[in-house]
């Protein structure tokens, strides 16, 4: 990343900024998002750097997002709660 990246004032676009990361999404048979894989550029090549899986409740709402490293070791998680009466 250039040393002056924080001082940029132009809009970022594919023409003026190289991408160093992308995501791949997998869906289950019900069409729900199941896995998010993160690929980052290392030495000019994109490599899998981590991935997340999603768990759903009986109503189809996401309740957990679990992060794993490339060896499938857990790295962290987020638990989502539905607050009654809030939309």
NORGI-V897610 format. One record per residue. RES is the residue in one small letter. SS is DSSP state (H for helix, E for strand, - for the rest). Layout:
BEGIN
[[RES | SS] [RES | SS]]
END
This chain:
BEGIN
[[x | -] [x | -] [x | -] [x | -] [x | H] [x | H] [x | H] [x | -] [x | -] [x | -] [x | -] [x | -] [x | -] [x | -] [x | -] [x | -] [x | -] [x | -] [x | -] [x | -] [x | E] [x | E] [x | E] [x | E] [x | E] [x | E] [x | E] [x | -] [x | -] [x | -] [x | -] [x | -] [x | E] [x | E] [x | E] [x | E] [x | E] [x | E] [x | E] [x | E] [x | E] [x | E] [x | -] [x | -] [x | E] [x | E] [x | E] [x | E] [x | E] [x | E] [x | E] [x | E] [x | E] [x | E] [x | E] [x | E] [x | -] [x | -] [x | -] [x | -] [x | -] [x | E] [x | E] [x | E] [x | E] [x | E] [x | E] [x | E] [x | -] [x | -] [x | -] [x | -] [x | -] [x | E] [x | E] [x | E] [x | E] [x | E] [x | E] [x | -] [x | -] [x | -] [x | -] [x | -] [x | -] [x | -] [x | -]]
END
